Amino acid sequence: MMGGPGLAELIALIVLYPLAAIFGAVMIGIGIALGFRWGSKWLWKAIYNDPEFEKWLKRALNASEKPDQ
């Protein structure tokens, strides 16, 4: 007699499917977090190696420190 999945298959499906989904979501989250971290590290290095940015930053900081008259 051919039937549907047995009890063991149903239990495995009910337990393993949510675990796999959670594991996948965690792995995607870790990948996104590492991407932000490595990307921002690369971006800050690129920005701070730019002499024009340093000049602009010094001008901006000096302008903000001047008292209003």
Secondary structure, DSSP 8 states (H G I E B T S, - for coil): ---S--HHHHHHHHHHHHHHHHHHHHHHHHHHHHHHHHHHHHHHHHHHT-HHHHHHHHHHHHHHHS---
